[in-house]
C-alpha cells in the first residue's frame, strides 16, 4: 500500500509539472503571436513606404537643378536691366 501511495505521489508531481509547462507555453504563444503579426504588418507597410520614398526621389530630382535655374534667371534679369538702363528706360 505504501508503494502505491509513493507511486501516485510521484505521478502527481509530473502531472502538475506538465500542466504548468503547457500553460506557460500557451501563455508565451498568446503573447508572441500578436507581436509577430504586428511585425509582419509593419514590414508590409515599410515596403510600401520605401516604394513611395523612391518615387518621391524620382519626382523631386529636378529640384536639385533649381539653384542653377535661379542663377540663370537672375543673370537674364540683370542683363535685361542693363539693356533697359542703356536704352534710357
N, CA, C and O atoms as a CHARMM CRD file, in Angstrom:
* protein
*
  356
    1    1 UNK  N      0.82200  -1.19200   0.00000 PROA 1      0.00000
    2    1 UNK  CA     0.00000   0.00000   0.00000 PROA 1      0.00000
    3    1 UNK  C      0.86500   1.25400   0.00000 PROA 1      0.00000
    4    1 UNK  O      0.54400   2.23400  -0.67300 PROA 1      0.00000
    5    2 UNK  N      1.96400   1.22400   0.75600 PROA 2      0.00000
    6    2 UNK  CA     2.85000   2.36700   0.82900 PROA 2      0.00000
    7    2 UNK  C      3.49300   2.62800  -0.53500 PROA 2      0.00000
    8    2 UNK  O      3.65800   3.78000  -0.93400 PROA 2      0.00000
    9    3 UNK  N      3.85000   1.57400  -1.23800 PROA 3      0.00000
   10    3 UNK  CA     4.45800   1.72300  -2.56300 PROA 3      0.00000
   11    3 UNK  C      3.47100   2.34900  -3.53500 PROA 3      0.00000
   12    3 UNK  O      3.85600   3.14400  -4.39200 PROA 3      0.00000
   13    4 UNK  N      2.19300   1.99200  -3.40200 PROA 4      0.00000
   14    4 UNK  CA     1.16300   2.54900  -4.28500 PROA 4      0.00000
   15    4 UNK  C      0.99000   4.04000  -4.02900 PROA 4      0.00000
   16    4 UNK  O      0.83800   4.81300  -4.97500 PROA 4      0.00000
   17    5 UNK  N      1.01100   4.45900  -2.75800 PROA 5      0.00000
   18    5 UNK  CA     0.89400   5.88000  -2.42800 PROA 5      0.00000
   19    5 UNK  C      2.10600   6.66400  -2.93000 PROA 5      0.00000
   20    5 UNK  O      1.96000   7.78200  -3.42500 PROA 5      0.00000
   21    6 UNK  N      3.30100   6.08200  -2.80500 PROA 6      0.00000
   22    6 UNK  CA     4.50300   6.75200  -3.29900 PROA 6      0.00000
   23    6 UNK  C      4.46800   6.88500  -4.82200 PROA 6      0.00000
   24    6 UNK  O      4.85100   7.92300  -5.36000 PROA 6      0.00000
   25    7 UNK  N      4.01600   5.85200  -5.51300 PROA 7      0.00000
   26    7 UNK  CA     3.93300   5.90300  -6.97100 PROA 7      0.00000
   27    7 UNK  C      2.91900   6.95500  -7.40700 PROA 7      0.00000
   28    7 UNK  O      3.15200   7.68800  -8.36800 PROA 7      0.00000
   29    8 UNK  N      1.79900   7.02700  -6.70300 PROA 8      0.00000
   30    8 UNK  CA     0.76500   8.00400  -7.04700 PROA 8      0.00000
   31    8 UNK  C      1.26400   9.42800  -6.77200 PROA 8      0.00000
   32    8 UNK  O      0.97200  10.33700  -7.54900 PROA 8      0.00000
   33    9 UNK  N      2.00600   9.63400  -5.68800 PROA 9      0.00000
   34    9 UNK  CA     2.53600  10.95000  -5.35600 PROA 9      0.00000
   35    9 UNK  C      3.56000  11.38000  -6.39900 PROA 9      0.00000
   36    9 UNK  O      3.62900  12.56200  -6.73800 PROA 9      0.00000
   37   10 UNK  N      4.35800  10.44500  -6.91500 PROA 10     0.00000
   38   10 UNK  CA     5.36600  10.82200  -7.89900 PROA 10     0.00000
   39   10 UNK  C      4.71500  11.17800  -9.23000 PROA 10     0.00000
   40   10 UNK  O      5.21300  12.07300  -9.91400 PROA 10     0.00000
   41   11 UNK  N      3.64700  10.53300  -9.62500 PROA 11     0.00000
   42   11 UNK  CA     2.97500  10.88700 -10.88300 PROA 11     0.00000
   43   11 UNK  C      2.18700  12.17500 -10.73900 PROA 11     0.00000
   44   11 UNK  O      1.97900  12.88000 -11.72700 PROA 11     0.00000
   45   12 UNK  N      1.74600  12.49900  -9.53400 PROA 12     0.00000
   46   12 UNK  CA     1.03200  13.75600  -9.32400 PROA 12     0.00000
   47   12 UNK  C      1.96300  14.93300  -9.60500 PROA 12     0.00000
   48   12 UNK  O      1.55000  15.92000 -10.21400 PROA 12     0.00000
   49   13 UNK  N      3.19200  14.83400  -9.17100 PROA 13     0.00000
   50   13 UNK  CA     4.16800  15.89500  -9.43800 PROA 13     0.00000
   51   13 UNK  C      4.41300  16.07100 -10.93100 PROA 13     0.00000
   52   13 UNK  O      4.50200  17.19100 -11.43400 PROA 13     0.00000
   53   14 UNK  N      4.52000  14.94100 -11.63100 PROA 14     0.00000
   54   14 UNK  CA     4.70600  15.00900 -13.07900 PROA 14     0.00000
   55   14 UNK  C      3.50400  15.65900 -13.75700 PROA 14     0.00000
   56   14 UNK  O      3.66000  16.46700 -14.67300 PROA 14     0.00000
   57   15 UNK  N      2.32500  15.30800 -13.30900 PROA 15     0.00000
   58   15 UNK  CA     1.10600  15.86500 -13.90500 PROA 15     0.00000
   59   15 UNK  C      1.04700  17.37300 -13.67900 PROA 15     0.00000
   60   15 UNK  O      0.72700  18.13300 -14.59300 PROA 15     0.00000
   61   16 UNK  N      1.35400  17.79200 -12.47000 PROA 16     0.00000
   62   16 UNK  CA     1.34600  19.23100 -12.16200 PROA 16     0.00000
   63   16 UNK  C      2.42800  19.94200 -12.98800 PROA 16     0.00000
   64   16 UNK  O      2.18500  21.02100 -13.52900 PROA 16     0.00000
   65   17 UNK  N      3.59600  19.35000 -13.08300 PROA 17     0.00000
   66   17 UNK  CA     4.69000  19.94000 -13.86000 PROA 17     0.00000
   67   17 UNK  C      4.33400  20.09000 -15.33500 PROA 17     0.00000
   68   17 UNK  O      4.57000  21.13900 -15.93400 PROA 17     0.00000
   69   18 UNK  N      3.76300  19.03200 -15.91700 PROA 18     0.00000
   70   18 UNK  CA     3.34600  19.10000 -17.31700 PROA 18     0.00000
   71   18 UNK  C      2.25200  20.14100 -17.51400 PROA 18     0.00000
   72   18 UNK  O      2.26400  20.87900 -18.49900 PROA 18     0.00000
   73   19 UNK  N      1.32100  20.20100 -16.59400 PROA 19     0.00000
   74   19 UNK  CA     0.23200  21.18300 -16.70700 PROA 19     0.00000
   75   19 UNK  C      0.77700  22.60700 -16.66200 PROA 19     0.00000
   76   19 UNK  O      0.37400  23.45700 -17.45600 PROA 19     0.00000
   77   20 UNK  N      1.68100  22.86000 -15.74400 PROA 20     0.00000
   78   20 UNK  CA     2.28600  24.19900 -15.64900 PROA 20     0.00000
   79   20 UNK  C      3.10000  24.49500 -16.91100 PROA 20     0.00000
   80   20 UNK  O      3.04700  25.60600 -17.43900 PROA 20     0.00000
   81   21 UNK  N      3.84000  23.51900 -17.38600 PROA 21     0.00000
   82   21 UNK  CA     4.63800  23.70400 -18.60300 PROA 21     0.00000
   83   21 UNK  C      3.77600  24.03000 -19.81100 PROA 21     0.00000
   84   21 UNK  O      4.10600  24.92800 -20.58700 PROA 21     0.00000
   85   22 UNK  N      2.68100  23.31300 -19.97600 PROA 22     0.00000
   86   22 UNK  CA     1.76600  23.57000 -21.09300 PROA 22     0.00000
   87   22 UNK  C      1.13900  24.94800 -20.95300 PROA 22     0.00000
   88   22 UNK  O      0.98200  25.66200 -21.94300 PROA 22     0.00000
   89   23 UNK  N      0.77900  25.32600 -19.73100 PROA 23     0.00000
   90   23 UNK  CA     0.19400  26.65100 -19.51100 PROA 23     0.00000
   91   23 UNK  C      1.19500  27.74900 -19.85900 PROA 23     0.00000
   92   23 UNK  O      0.82500  28.76900 -20.44000 PROA 23     0.00000
   93   24 UNK  N      2.45700  27.54100 -19.50400 PROA 24     0.00000
   94   24 UNK  CA     3.48900  28.53300 -19.82400 PROA 24     0.00000
   95   24 UNK  C      3.67200  28.63800 -21.33700 PROA 24     0.00000
   96   24 UNK  O      3.79900  29.73900 -21.87300 PROA 24     0.00000
   97   25 UNK  N      3.68700  27.50800 -22.01700 PROA 25     0.00000
   98   25 UNK  CA     3.83900  27.52500 -23.48000 PROA 25     0.00000
   99   25 UNK  C      2.67500  28.26400 -24.12200 PROA 25     0.00000
  100   25 UNK  O      2.88200  29.08400 -25.01600 PROA 25     0.00000
  101   26 UNK  N      1.45100  27.98500 -23.67700 PROA 26     0.00000
  102   26 UNK  CA     0.28400  28.68900 -24.23000 PROA 26     0.00000
  103   26 UNK  C      0.36000  30.18600 -23.94900 PROA 26     0.00000
  104   26 UNK  O      0.00400  30.99600 -24.80500 PROA 26     0.00000
  105   27 UNK  N      0.82100  30.55600 -22.76000 PROA 27     0.00000
  106   27 UNK  CA     0.94000  31.98200 -22.42700 PROA 27     0.00000
  107   27 UNK  C      1.97000  32.66300 -23.32900 PROA 27     0.00000
  108   27 UNK  O      1.74500  33.77600 -23.80400 PROA 27     0.00000
  109   28 UNK  N      3.08800  31.99800 -23.55800 PROA 28     0.00000
  110   28 UNK  CA     4.12100  32.57000 -24.42700 PROA 28     0.00000
  111   28 UNK  C      3.60000  32.71700 -25.85200 PROA 28     0.00000
  112   28 UNK  O      3.81700  33.74400 -26.49400 PROA 28     0.00000
  113   29 UNK  N      2.91700  31.69700 -26.34000 PROA 29     0.00000
  114   29 UNK  CA     2.35100  31.76600 -27.69300 PROA 29     0.00000
  115   29 UNK  C      1.32400  32.88800 -27.77500 PROA 29     0.00000
  116   29 UNK  O      1.28000  33.62400 -28.76100 PROA 29     0.00000
  117   30 UNK  N      0.49700  33.01800 -26.73600 PROA 30     0.00000
  118   30 UNK  CA    -0.52500  34.06900 -26.73200 PROA 30     0.00000
  119   30 UNK  C      0.10000  35.45900 -26.71300 PROA 30     0.00000
  120   30 UNK  O     -0.49300  36.40200 -27.23600 PROA 30     0.00000
  121   31 UNK  N      1.27300  35.60600 -26.12700 PROA 31     0.00000
  122   31 UNK  CA     1.94000  36.90900 -26.08500 PROA 31     0.00000
  123   31 UNK  C      2.78300  37.17900 -27.33100 PROA 31     0.00000
  124   31 UNK  O      2.86500  38.32000 -27.78500 PROA 31     0.00000
  125   32 UNK  N      3.40200  36.15400 -27.87800 PROA 32     0.00000
  126   32 UNK  CA     4.31100  36.34000 -29.00500 PROA 32     0.00000
  127   32 UNK  C      3.56300  36.42600 -30.33600 PROA 32     0.00000
  128   32 UNK  O      3.98800  37.16100 -31.22800 PROA 32     0.00000
  129   33 UNK  N      2.47300  35.70100 -30.48600 PROA 33     0.00000
  130   33 UNK  CA     1.73900  35.68700 -31.75700 PROA 33     0.00000
  131   33 UNK  C      1.28500  37.08400 -32.18200 PROA 33     0.00000
  132   33 UNK  O      1.49900  37.44800 -33.33800 PROA 33     0.00000
  133   34 UNK  N      0.66700  37.88700 -31.30600 PROA 34     0.00000
  134   34 UNK  CA     0.28200  39.24000 -31.74700 PROA 34     0.00000
  135   34 UNK  C      1.48600  40.11100 -32.10900 PROA 34     0.00000
  136   34 UNK  O      1.40300  40.95000 -33.00500 PROA 34     0.00000
  137   35 UNK  N      2.59200  39.90900 -31.41500 PROA 35     0.00000
  138   35 UNK  CA     3.79700  40.67900 -31.73200 PROA 35     0.00000
  139   35 UNK  C      4.29300  40.32000 -33.13100 PROA 35     0.00000
  140   35 UNK  O      4.67400  41.20400 -33.89900 PROA 35     0.00000
  141   36 UNK  N      4.29100  39.04100 -33.46300 PROA 36     0.00000
  142   36 UNK  CA     4.73300  38.61800 -34.79000 PROA 36     0.00000
  143   36 UNK  C      3.78900  39.11100 -35.88000 PROA 36     0.00000
  144   36 UNK  O      4.23500  39.50800 -36.95600 PROA 36     0.00000
  145   37 UNK  N      2.49200  39.08700 -35.60500 PROA 37     0.00000
  146   37 UNK  CA     1.51800  39.59100 -36.57800 PROA 37     0.00000
  147   37 UNK  C      1.73100  41.08100 -36.80100 PROA 37     0.00000
  148   37 UNK  O      1.70900  41.55000 -37.93900 PROA 37     0.00000
  149   38 UNK  N      1.93600  41.82100 -35.72800 PROA 38     0.00000
  150   38 UNK  CA     2.18700  43.26000 -35.84200 PROA 38     0.00000
  151   38 UNK  C      3.49000  43.53200 -36.59600 PROA 38     0.00000
  152   38 UNK  O      3.55100  44.45300 -37.41100 PROA 38     0.00000
  153   39 UNK  N      4.52000  42.74500 -36.33100 PROA 39     0.00000
  154   39 UNK  CA     5.79600  42.91800 -37.03700 PROA 39     0.00000
  155   39 UNK  C      5.63000  42.65500 -38.52800 PROA 39     0.00000
  156   39 UNK  O      6.23200  43.34700 -39.35000 PROA 39     0.00000
  157   40 UNK  N      4.82200  41.66500 -38.88200 PROA 40     0.00000
  158   40 UNK  CA     4.57400  41.37800 -40.29500 PROA 40     0.00000
  159   40 UNK  C      3.83700  42.53600 -40.95400 PROA 40     0.00000
  160   40 UNK  O      4.14700  42.91100 -42.08500 PROA 40     0.00000
  161   41 UNK  N      2.86500  43.10100 -40.24900 PROA 41     0.00000
  162   41 UNK  CA     2.11800  44.24500 -40.77300 PROA 41     0.00000
  163   41 UNK  C      3.03700  45.44900 -40.96900 PROA 41     0.00000
  164   41 UNK  O      2.96900  46.13700 -41.98700 PROA 41     0.00000
  165   42 UNK  N      3.89400  45.69000 -39.98300 PROA 42     0.00000
  166   42 UNK  CA     4.83800  46.80800 -40.07400 PROA 42     0.00000
  167   42 UNK  C      5.79900  46.58600 -41.24500 PROA 42     0.00000
  168   42 UNK  O      6.13000  47.52900 -41.96400 PROA 42     0.00000
  169   43 UNK  N      6.24000  45.35400 -41.43400 PROA 43     0.00000
  170   43 UNK  CA     7.12700  45.04700 -42.55800 PROA 43     0.00000
  171   43 UNK  C      6.46900  45.33900 -43.89200 PROA 43     0.00000
  172   43 UNK  O      7.11100  45.87100 -44.79800 PROA 43     0.00000
  173   44 UNK  N      5.19600  44.99600 -44.02300 PROA 44     0.00000
  174   44 UNK  CA     4.46700  45.30000 -45.25500 PROA 44     0.00000
  175   44 UNK  C      4.32800  46.78800 -45.47700 PROA 44     0.00000
  176   44 UNK  O      4.49200  47.27500 -46.59500 PROA 44     0.00000
  177   45 UNK  N      4.02700  47.51000 -44.41300 PROA 45     0.00000
  178   45 UNK  CA     3.89600  48.96200 -44.52800 PROA 45     0.00000
  179   45 UNK  C      5.24200  49.60200 -44.83200 PROA 45     0.00000
  180   45 UNK  O      5.30800  50.57900 -45.57900 PROA 45     0.00000
  181   46 UNK  N      6.30500  49.06700 -44.26800 PROA 46     0.00000
  182   46 UNK  CA     7.63800  49.61800 -44.52700 PROA 46     0.00000
  183   46 UNK  C      8.00200  49.46200 -45.99700 PROA 46     0.00000
  184   46 UNK  O      8.63300  50.34600 -46.57700 PROA 46     0.00000
  185   47 UNK  N      7.61200  48.34800 -46.60100 PROA 47     0.00000
  186   47 UNK  CA     7.87200  48.14700 -48.02500 PROA 47     0.00000
  187   47 UNK  C      7.12600  49.18100 -48.85400 PROA 47     0.00000
  188   47 UNK  O      7.68700  49.75800 -49.78600 PROA 47     0.00000
  189   48 UNK  N      5.86000  49.41500 -48.51700 PROA 48     0.00000
  190   48 UNK  CA     5.06900  50.41800 -49.23700 PROA 48     0.00000
  191   48 UNK  C      5.66600  51.81300 -49.06200 PROA 48     0.00000
  192   48 UNK  O      5.75000  52.58200 -50.02000 PROA 48     0.00000
  193   49 UNK  N      6.07500  52.13400 -47.84900 PROA 49     0.00000
  194   49 UNK  CA     6.66500  53.44800 -47.57300 PROA 49     0.00000
  195   49 UNK  C      7.96900  53.61300 -48.35100 PROA 49     0.00000
  196   49 UNK  O      8.23400  54.68000 -48.90500 PROA 49     0.00000
  197   50 UNK  N      8.77700  52.56600 -48.39100 PROA 50     0.00000
  198   50 UNK  CA    10.04300  52.63000 -49.11700 PROA 50     0.00000
  199   50 UNK  C      9.80200  52.87000 -50.60700 PROA 50     0.00000
  200   50 UNK  O     10.50400  53.67100 -51.22500 PROA 50     0.00000
  201   51 UNK  N      8.82200  52.18600 -51.18700 PROA 51     0.00000
  202   51 UNK  CA     8.49600  52.40000 -52.60000 PROA 51     0.00000
  203   51 UNK  C      8.04200  53.83300 -52.83500 PROA 51     0.00000
  204   51 UNK  O      8.42500  54.45600 -53.82500 PROA 51     0.00000
  205   52 UNK  N      7.23000  54.35300 -51.93100 PROA 52     0.00000
  206   52 UNK  CA     6.75500  55.72900 -52.05600 PROA 52     0.00000
  207   52 UNK  C      7.91400  56.71600 -51.97300 PROA 52     0.00000
  208   52 UNK  O      7.95500  57.69400 -52.71800 PROA 52     0.00000
  209   53 UNK  N      8.84700  56.46200 -51.07600 PROA 53     0.00000
  210   53 UNK  CA    10.01000  57.34700 -50.95200 PROA 53     0.00000
  211   53 UNK  C     10.88800  57.29700 -52.20400 PROA 53     0.00000
  212   53 UNK  O     11.43700  58.31700 -52.62100 PROA 53     0.00000
  213   54 UNK  N     11.01800  56.11700 -52.79600 PROA 54     0.00000
  214   54 UNK  CA    11.78700  56.01300 -54.03700 PROA 54     0.00000
  215   54 UNK  C     11.13000  56.83400 -55.14100 PROA 54     0.00000
  216   54 UNK  O     11.81600  57.51200 -55.90600 PROA 54     0.00000
  217   55 UNK  N      9.80100  56.77200 -55.22600 PROA 55     0.00000
  218   55 UNK  CA     9.08600  57.57500 -56.21800 PROA 55     0.00000
  219   55 UNK  C      9.27300  59.06100 -55.93500 PROA 55     0.00000
  220   55 UNK  O      9.43000  59.85500 -56.86200 PROA 55     0.00000
  221   56 UNK  N      9.25700  59.43900 -54.66400 PROA 56     0.00000
  222   56 UNK  CA     9.44900  60.84400 -54.29600 PROA 56     0.00000
  223   56 UNK  C     10.82900  61.33300 -54.72000 PROA 56     0.00000
  224   56 UNK  O     10.97200  62.46700 -55.17800 PROA 56     0.00000
  225   57 UNK  N     11.83300  60.49400 -54.57200 PROA 57     0.00000
  226   57 UNK  CA    13.18400  60.86400 -55.00000 PROA 57     0.00000
  227   57 UNK  C     13.20000  61.10700 -56.50700 PROA 57     0.00000
  228   57 UNK  O     13.79900  62.07300 -56.97900 PROA 57     0.00000
  229   58 UNK  N     12.53900  60.22500 -57.25900 PROA 58     0.00000
  230   58 UNK  CA    12.49300  60.39500 -58.71200 PROA 58     0.00000
  231   58 UNK  C     11.74800  61.66500 -59.10200 PROA 58     0.00000
  232   58 UNK  O     12.15900  62.38000 -60.01600 PROA 58     0.00000
  233   59 UNK  N     10.65500  61.94000 -58.40500 PROA 59     0.00000
  234   59 UNK  CA     9.83100  63.10000 -58.75500 PROA 59     0.00000
  235   59 UNK  C     10.47400  64.42700 -58.34700 PROA 59     0.00000
  236   59 UNK  O     10.17000  65.46500 -58.93400 PROA 59     0.00000
  237   60 UNK  N     11.33800  64.40400 -57.37300 PROA 60     0.00000
  238   60 UNK  CA    11.94000  65.65800 -56.89700 PROA 60     0.00000
  239   60 UNK  C     13.39100  65.81100 -57.34300 PROA 60     0.00000
  240   60 UNK  O     14.07500  66.72900 -56.89200 PROA 60     0.00000
  241   61 UNK  N     13.86900  64.93600 -58.21300 PROA 61     0.00000
  242   61 UNK  CA    15.26100  65.01600 -58.66700 PROA 61     0.00000
  243   61 UNK  C     15.53200  66.33300 -59.38700 PROA 61     0.00000
  244   61 UNK  O     16.64100  66.86200 -59.31000 PROA 61     0.00000
  245   62 UNK  N     14.54000  66.86300 -60.07900 PROA 62     0.00000
  246   62 UNK  CA    14.73800  68.11300 -60.82100 PROA 62     0.00000
  247   62 UNK  C     14.97000  69.29700 -59.88900 PROA 62     0.00000
  248   62 UNK  O     15.54100  70.30500 -60.30700 PROA 62     0.00000
  249   63 UNK  N     14.54600  69.19600 -58.66000 PROA 63     0.00000
  250   63 UNK  CA    14.73900  70.30800 -57.72800 PROA 63     0.00000
  251   63 UNK  C     16.21400  70.57800 -57.44600 PROA 63     0.00000
  252   63 UNK  O     16.57300  71.67600 -57.02000 PROA 63     0.00000
  253   64 UNK  N     17.06100  69.59300 -57.67900 PROA 64     0.00000
  254   64 UNK  CA    18.49600  69.81900 -57.46900 PROA 64     0.00000
  255   64 UNK  C     19.04100  70.81800 -58.48600 PROA 64     0.00000
  256   64 UNK  O     20.06900  71.45000 -58.24200 PROA 64     0.00000
  257   65 UNK  N     18.37200  70.96400 -59.60800 PROA 65     0.00000
  258   65 UNK  CA    18.78400  71.91300 -60.64800 PROA 65     0.00000
  259   65 UNK  C     18.17000  73.29100 -60.44600 PROA 65     0.00000
  260   65 UNK  O     18.45200  74.20700 -61.21800 PROA 65     0.00000
  261   66 UNK  N     17.35200  73.45200 -59.44100 PROA 66     0.00000
  262   66 UNK  CA    16.64800  74.71700 -59.22700 PROA 66     0.00000
  263   66 UNK  C     17.61200  75.87200 -58.96200 PROA 66     0.00000
  264   66 UNK  O     17.36100  76.99600 -59.39600 PROA 66     0.00000
  265   67 UNK  N     18.69000  75.61100 -58.26800 PROA 67     0.00000
  266   67 UNK  CA    19.66500  76.66900 -57.97700 PROA 67     0.00000
  267   67 UNK  C     20.27300  77.20000 -59.27600 PROA 67     0.00000
  268   67 UNK  O     20.42800  78.40800 -59.45000 PROA 67     0.00000
  269   68 UNK  N     20.61200  76.29200 -60.17700 PROA 68     0.00000
  270   68 UNK  CA    21.16600  76.72100 -61.46900 PROA 68     0.00000
  271   68 UNK  C     20.13600  77.53000 -62.25800 PROA 68     0.00000
  272   68 UNK  O     20.47800  78.52000 -62.90500 PROA 68     0.00000
  273   69 UNK  N     18.88300  77.10300 -62.19900 PROA 69     0.00000
  274   69 UNK  CA    17.81900  77.83100 -62.89700 PROA 69     0.00000
  275   69 UNK  C     17.66700  79.22800 -62.31900 PROA 69     0.00000
  276   69 UNK  O     17.50400  80.19400 -63.06400 PROA 69     0.00000
  277   70 UNK  N     17.71800  79.34100 -61.00400 PROA 70     0.00000
  278   70 UNK  CA    17.61700  80.66000 -60.36100 PROA 70     0.00000
  279   70 UNK  C     18.78300  81.55700 -60.75500 PROA 70     0.00000
  280   70 UNK  O     18.59000  82.74100 -61.03300 PROA 70     0.00000
  281   71 UNK  N     19.98300  81.00400 -60.78100 PROA 71     0.00000
  282   71 UNK  CA    21.15400  81.78900 -61.17600 PROA 71     0.00000
  283   71 UNK  C     21.02700  82.26600 -62.62100 PROA 71     0.00000
  284   71 UNK  O     21.36000  83.41000 -62.93300 PROA 71     0.00000
  285   72 UNK  N     20.54700  81.39100 -63.49800 PROA 72     0.00000
  286   72 UNK  CA    20.37500  81.77500 -64.90000 PROA 72     0.00000
  287   72 UNK  C     19.31300  82.85700 -65.02900 PROA 72     0.00000
  288   72 UNK  O     19.48600  83.80900 -65.79000 PROA 72     0.00000
  289   73 UNK  N     18.21600  82.71700 -64.29000 PROA 73     0.00000
  290   73 UNK  CA    17.15200  83.72500 -64.34000 PROA 73     0.00000
  291   73 UNK  C     17.65600  85.06600 -63.80900 PROA 73     0.00000
  292   73 UNK  O     17.32700  86.11300 -64.36700 PROA 73     0.00000
  293   74 UNK  N     18.44100  85.04500 -62.75100 PROA 74     0.00000
  294   74 UNK  CA    18.99600  86.29100 -62.20800 PROA 74     0.00000
  295   74 UNK  C     19.94500  86.94500 -63.21200 PROA 74     0.00000
  296   74 UNK  O     19.95400  88.16800 -63.35600 PROA 74     0.00000
  297   75 UNK  N     20.73900  86.13500 -63.89900 PROA 75     0.00000
  298   75 UNK  CA    21.65200  86.68300 -64.91400 PROA 75     0.00000
  299   75 UNK  C     20.86100  87.31100 -66.06000 PROA 75     0.00000
  300   75 UNK  O     21.22700  88.37300 -66.56500 PROA 75     0.00000
  301   76 UNK  N     19.77900  86.65300 -66.46500 PROA 76     0.00000
  302   76 UNK  CA    18.94000  87.18900 -67.54500 PROA 76     0.00000
  303   76 UNK  C     18.29100  88.49500 -67.11600 PROA 76     0.00000
  304   76 UNK  O     18.29200  89.47000 -67.86700 PROA 76     0.00000
  305   77 UNK  N     17.74400  88.51500 -65.92200 PROA 77     0.00000
  306   77 UNK  CA    17.08400  89.73100 -65.42100 PROA 77     0.00000
  307   77 UNK  C     18.10000  90.86100 -65.28800 PROA 77     0.00000
  308   77 UNK  O     17.79900  92.00800 -65.61700 PROA 77     0.00000
  309   78 UNK  N     19.29300  90.54500 -64.81000 PROA 78     0.00000
  310   78 UNK  CA    20.33400  91.57600 -64.68300 PROA 78     0.00000
  311   78 UNK  C     20.72000  92.10700 -66.06200 PROA 78     0.00000
  312   78 UNK  O     20.92300  93.30900 -66.22900 PROA 78     0.00000
  313   79 UNK  N     20.82100  91.21900 -67.04600 PROA 79     0.00000
  314   79 UNK  CA    21.13100  91.65300 -68.41000 PROA 79     0.00000
  315   79 UNK  C     20.03100  92.52400 -68.98500 PROA 79     0.00000
  316   79 UNK  O     20.30700  93.52200 -69.65100 PROA 79     0.00000
  317   80 UNK  N     18.78300  92.15100 -68.73100 PROA 80     0.00000
  318   80 UNK  CA    17.66000  92.96500 -69.20500 PROA 80     0.00000
  319   80 UNK  C     17.65900  94.33000 -68.53000 PROA 80     0.00000
  320   80 UNK  O     17.36200  95.34100 -69.16700 PROA 80     0.00000
  321   81 UNK  N     17.98900  94.36000 -67.25100 PROA 81     0.00000
  322   81 UNK  CA    18.03700  95.63800 -66.53200 PROA 81     0.00000
  323   81 UNK  C     19.14800  96.52200 -67.09800 PROA 81     0.00000
  324   81 UNK  O     18.96000  97.72900 -67.24900 PROA 81     0.00000
  325   82 UNK  N     20.30000  95.93200 -67.41000 PROA 82     0.00000
  326   82 UNK  CA    21.38800  96.71500 -68.02300 PROA 82     0.00000
  327   82 UNK  C     20.96600  97.24200 -69.39100 PROA 82     0.00000
  328   82 UNK  O     21.23100  98.39800 -69.72200 PROA 82     0.00000
  329   83 UNK  N     20.31400  96.40400 -70.18000 PROA 83     0.00000
  330   83 UNK  CA    19.85100  96.83800 -71.50400 PROA 83     0.00000
  331   83 UNK  C     18.83900  97.96100 -71.39900 PROA 83     0.00000
  332   83 UNK  O     18.88600  98.91800 -72.17300 PROA 83     0.00000
  333   84 UNK  N     17.93300  97.85300 -70.45800 PROA 84     0.00000
  334   84 UNK  CA    16.92000  98.90300 -70.27300 PROA 84     0.00000
  335   84 UNK  C     17.58100 100.21400 -69.85700 PROA 84     0.00000
  336   84 UNK  O     17.22700 101.28400 -70.35100 PROA 84     0.00000
  337   85 UNK  N     18.55700 100.11300 -68.93200 PROA 85     0.00000
  338   85 UNK  CA    19.21000 101.34800 -68.47600 PROA 85     0.00000
  339   85 UNK  C     20.02000 101.98800 -69.61000 PROA 85     0.00000
  340   85 UNK  O     20.11300 103.21400 -69.67400 PROA 85     0.00000
  341   86 UNK  N     20.59700 101.19700 -70.49000 PROA 86     0.00000
  342   86 UNK  CA    21.35300 101.75200 -71.61900 PROA 86     0.00000
  343   86 UNK  C     20.43100 102.41400 -72.63700 PROA 86     0.00000
  344   86 UNK  O     20.80600 103.36900 -73.31600 PROA 86     0.00000
  345   87 UNK  N     19.22700 101.88500 -72.72100 PROA 87     0.00000
  346   87 UNK  CA    18.26700 102.47100 -73.65300 PROA 87     0.00000
  347   87 UNK  C     17.56000 103.67800 -73.05000 PROA 87     0.00000
  348   87 UNK  O     16.76800 104.34900 -73.71000 PROA 87     0.00000
  349   88 UNK  N     17.86200 103.93300 -71.79900 PROA 88     0.00000
  350   88 UNK  CA    17.28800 105.10700 -71.14900 PROA 88     0.00000
  351   88 UNK  C     15.96500 104.83200 -70.47800 PROA 88     0.00000
  352   88 UNK  O     15.22400 105.77100 -70.18700 PROA 88     0.00000
  353   89 UNK  N     15.63800 103.57400 -70.21900 PROA 89     0.00000
  354   89 UNK  CA    14.33500 103.27300 -69.63600 PROA 89     0.00000
  355   89 UNK  C     14.38300 102.88200 -68.26100 PROA 89     0.00000
  356   89 UNK  O     13.34500 102.60300 -67.66100 PROA 89     0.00000
